[in-house]
Amino acid sequence: MTAVSMVLTLAVVVMWLGEAMPKSVALVVGLGLDGGWLATLAYERRLAAQGDHSTPVTVVGWVFGAAATGVLVAHALMAEKDSIGAWLAVSWLPLAAKALWLVHGLWERTALTPDALDAIQGIQQEARDEAAVARARLRSDAATEETRLTAVTQAGARVAHVQAKTAEVLAEAWSTLEKARAGEDTSRALTSVTSRVTPDVTPRWELPVWGPSEAVPALESGPALTDEALDVLVDEIRHSEVPALSYREMAARFRTAGHSASEVRLRAAWKRVA
């Protein structure tokens, strides 16, 4: 694009100024414009290769690009009506070429070595692998939990069904016993098995007790030790002998003495004391 814009600028300058001055002079003017633009561009590229930047050089380069664009636009406006659109269509090439050089410079500033690109690709691949493994683990856990819940639900349904059947059988048995108790002949026959039938003397046959039984009171555990009391006990047991007891020995004597505390609290107390 830079080469095309330079050729167009040179041709326009020669055609435009060739009518008012010798074409050789117009050619020199066009080459001067293109040469100045190319020189600033080359110098700017050299500075960029060295990791440096010069604002004046950049400004001069944009000035040359704007001048070339202005020449093309002026020639397009002074051309014939049929060719105005065509010349205006190519008048943006100098500025576009300069903008592309700017984009290329920005790309060079952010360019990475193949080793860095390979490292980045490896990190991204590792992250994708970890994400895939995490998703698979979550799916597996969800399927396992779903299977467990299904099994528990089915087991609960079977237990409820058995309880309902048992309650139905017990209700039928109770109804049968109630009928046997209410029947006069049946009651007399049952009581005559164990004692002689004597009117107004034979005891009435009673139904077995079927109902809620008295709840057995649960064994109440002693009050839990506070952290301060637990620390005191641990410290006393630990220093009961010289040298001080180890954790396992202290824990065994603690349990033997009848004290109760969870393993987590007992170990925490040991750490605080020791």
C-alpha positions as a printed Julia matrix, in Angstrom:
274×3 Matrix{Float64}:
   0.0     0.0     0.0
   2.94    2.33    0.69
   4.42    1.63   -2.74
   1.08    2.19   -4.52
   0.47    5.44   -2.67
   3.98    6.68   -3.59
   3.43    5.83   -7.26
   0.04    7.56   -7.27
   1.45   10.63   -5.52
   4.34   10.87   -7.98
   2.03   10.46  -10.98
  -0.4    13.09   -9.69
   2.38   15.59   -8.98
   3.88   15.1   -12.45
   0.5    15.42  -14.19
  -0.56   18.34  -12.07
   2.61   20.41  -12.13
   3.78   19.26  -15.56
   1.53   21.84  -17.21
   3.03   24.77  -15.3
   6.69   23.67  -15.18
   8.97   21.21  -16.92
   8.11   17.61  -16.17
  11.6    17.0   -14.86
  11.04   19.6   -12.17
   7.62   18.12  -11.38
   9.27   14.7   -11.17
  11.82   16.04   -8.69
   9.03   17.56   -6.59
   7.13   14.3    -6.55
  10.22   12.28   -5.71
  11.05   14.75   -2.95
   7.63   14.31   -1.41
   7.82   10.53   -1.65
  11.47   10.49   -0.59
  10.81   12.56    2.53
   7.94   10.3     3.45
  10.0     7.17    2.86
  12.96    8.59    4.8
  10.85    9.42    7.87
   9.23    6.02    7.64
  12.57    4.22    7.46
  13.99    6.22   10.36
  10.91    5.54   12.46
  11.21    1.82   11.71
  14.87    1.88   12.7
  14.03    3.52   16.03
  11.3     0.96   16.62
  13.75   -1.87   15.94
  16.03   -0.41   18.63
  13.16   -0.19   21.09
  13.04    3.6    20.86
  10.5     6.15   19.71
  10.68    9.73   18.48
   7.6    11.91   18.51
   8.99   14.54   16.06
   9.8    11.85   13.5
   6.31   10.44   13.83
   4.77   13.9    13.43
   6.87   14.58   10.33
   5.81   11.24    8.86
   2.15   12.04    9.4
   2.71   15.48    7.84
   4.18   13.88    4.7
   1.27   11.42    4.58
  -1.24   14.22    4.99
   0.5    16.23    2.24
   0.36   13.26   -0.15
  -3.3    12.78    0.66
  -3.94   16.5     0.16
  -2.26   16.39   -3.27
  -4.43   13.46   -4.32
  -7.61   15.1    -3.01
  -6.78   18.41   -4.73
  -6.08   16.64   -8.0
  -9.34   14.71   -7.68
 -11.32   17.9    -7.13
  -9.68   19.56  -10.15
 -10.08   16.54  -12.41
 -12.95   15.95  -14.78
 -16.33   15.05  -13.34
 -16.15   11.5   -14.65
 -12.88   10.79  -12.82
 -13.46   12.67   -9.55
 -14.87    9.62   -7.82
 -12.01    7.39   -8.95
  -9.32    9.79   -7.73
 -11.1    10.37   -4.42
 -11.32    6.6    -3.99
  -7.5     6.3    -3.98
  -6.72    9.52   -2.14
  -6.9     7.77    1.27
  -4.07    5.35    0.44
  -1.18    7.44    1.94
  -2.9     7.85    5.31
  -4.04    4.22    5.24
  -0.48    3.07    4.58
   0.82    5.18    7.46
  -1.91    3.77    9.75
  -0.95    0.22    8.77
   2.69    0.94    9.64
   1.48    2.2    13.03
  -0.54   -0.98   13.61
   2.48   -3.06   12.58
   4.63   -1.21   15.1
   2.11   -1.88   17.86
   2.08   -5.57   16.88
   5.87   -5.72   17.09
   5.77   -4.22   20.59
   3.44   -6.98   21.77
   5.02   -9.84   19.81
   6.12  -12.85   21.89
   8.8   -15.45   21.33
   7.85  -19.03   20.4
   8.91  -20.22   23.86
   6.56  -17.75   25.51
   3.73  -18.73   23.18
   4.34  -22.42   23.96
   4.33  -21.66   27.7
   1.06  -19.72   27.39
  -0.48  -22.54   25.37
   0.64  -25.06   27.99
  -0.88  -22.98   30.81
  -4.15  -22.65   28.93
  -4.23  -26.37   28.19
  -3.53  -27.17   31.85
  -6.35  -24.86   32.92
  -8.72  -26.54   30.44
  -7.69  -29.98   31.74
  -8.3   -28.96   35.35
 -11.68  -27.49   34.44
 -12.65  -30.69   32.6
 -11.59  -32.85   35.54
 -13.53  -30.63   37.95
 -16.65  -30.85   35.77
 -16.32  -34.65   35.57
 -15.89  -34.88   39.34
 -18.96  -32.72   39.93
 -21.03  -34.81   37.51
 -19.85  -38.01   39.21
 -20.65  -36.65   42.68
 -24.08  -35.53   41.47
 -24.81  -38.97   39.96
 -23.63  -40.71   43.15
 -25.78  -38.46   45.33
 -28.77  -39.03   43.06
 -28.27  -42.81   43.29
 -27.95  -42.62   47.08
 -31.08  -40.52   47.44
 -32.99  -42.9    45.17
 -31.86  -45.89   47.23
 -32.77  -44.16   50.51
 -36.16  -43.15   49.14
 -36.91  -46.66   47.92
 -35.8   -48.15   51.24
 -37.99  -45.68   53.11
 -40.93  -46.56   50.88
 -40.41  -50.28   51.56
 -40.19  -49.64   55.31
 -43.38  -47.57   55.21
 -45.1   -50.3    53.21
 -44.04  -52.97   55.73
 -45.17  -50.78   58.63
 -48.52  -50.22   56.96
 -48.96  -53.96   56.36
 -47.97  -54.72   59.94
 -50.39  -52.14   61.28
 -53.14  -53.63   59.09
 -52.41  -57.17   60.36
 -52.32  -55.97   63.96
 -55.6   -54.12   63.48
 -57.21  -57.25   62.07
 -55.86  -59.32   64.99
 -57.13  -56.76   67.47
 -60.53  -56.77   65.8
 -60.61  -60.56   65.99
 -59.7   -60.49   69.68
 -62.31  -57.85   70.34
 -64.97  -59.96   68.67
 -63.83  -62.98   70.68
 -64.01  -60.96   73.89
 -67.42  -59.53   73.05
 -68.93  -62.91   72.15
 -70.56  -64.6    75.17
 -70.0   -68.17   74.07
 -66.47  -67.56   72.94
 -65.58  -65.75   76.17
 -67.0   -68.62   78.24
 -65.06  -71.16   76.2
 -61.79  -69.25   76.62
 -62.2   -68.8    80.37
 -63.17  -72.44   80.86
 -59.78  -73.51   79.66
 -58.05  -72.36   82.83
 -60.82  -72.54   85.47
 -64.28  -74.07   85.96
 -67.19  -72.03   84.71
 -69.06  -70.62   87.65
 -71.67  -67.88   87.14
 -70.71  -64.52   88.61
 -67.4   -66.0    89.82
 -65.34  -66.68   86.72
 -63.18  -63.63   85.96
 -63.74  -61.82   82.73
 -61.14  -62.55   80.04
 -59.25  -59.35   79.25
 -57.6   -58.32   75.97
 -53.83  -58.02   75.87
 -52.49  -54.52   76.17
 -51.72  -53.01   72.79
 -50.86  -49.36   72.9
 -48.11  -46.86   73.63
 -45.68  -48.03   76.23
 -43.91  -45.86   78.74
 -40.73  -44.36   77.36
 -37.51  -45.34   79.04
 -35.65  -42.2    80.16
 -32.39  -41.78   78.31
 -29.17  -41.82   80.21
 -28.09  -38.25   80.69
 -24.42  -37.59   80.14
 -22.56  -35.39   82.49
 -22.06  -31.73   81.74
 -19.37  -31.03   79.16
 -16.12  -29.64   80.45
 -15.28  -26.06   79.59
 -12.07  -25.25   77.77
 -10.51  -23.85   80.94
 -11.37  -26.94   83.0
 -10.19  -29.21   80.21
  -6.88  -27.33   80.01
  -6.39  -27.7    83.78
  -7.07  -31.46   83.68
  -4.77  -31.99   80.71
  -2.0   -30.0    82.35
  -2.34  -31.92   85.65
  -2.28  -35.33   83.94
   0.6   -34.31   81.69
   2.8   -33.21   84.59
   1.75  -36.07   86.88
   5.06  -37.74   86.09
   8.57  -36.57   85.25
   9.31  -36.31   82.4
   5.97  -35.03   81.14
   3.64  -37.58   79.57
   3.12  -37.83   75.84
  -0.23  -37.1    74.26
  -1.24  -40.77   73.96
  -0.36  -41.5    77.58
  -2.17  -38.4    78.76
  -5.26  -39.26   76.65
  -5.34  -42.84   78.01
  -5.16  -41.63   81.62
  -7.75  -38.97   80.86
 -10.22  -41.61   79.64
  -9.33  -44.0    82.48
 -10.09  -41.31   85.03
 -13.68  -41.18   83.72
 -13.49  -37.82   81.98
 -15.13  -37.37   78.59
 -14.19  -35.01   75.77
 -14.01  -35.3    72.02
 -10.69  -36.09   70.4
 -10.68  -32.7    68.68
 -11.17  -30.77   71.93
  -8.68  -32.95   73.8
  -5.99  -32.44   71.16
  -6.72  -28.7    71.07
  -6.32  -28.53   74.84
  -3.03  -30.46   74.58
  -1.74  -27.94   72.02
  -2.73  -25.01   74.22
  -1.08  -26.49   77.29
   2.03  -27.85   75.59
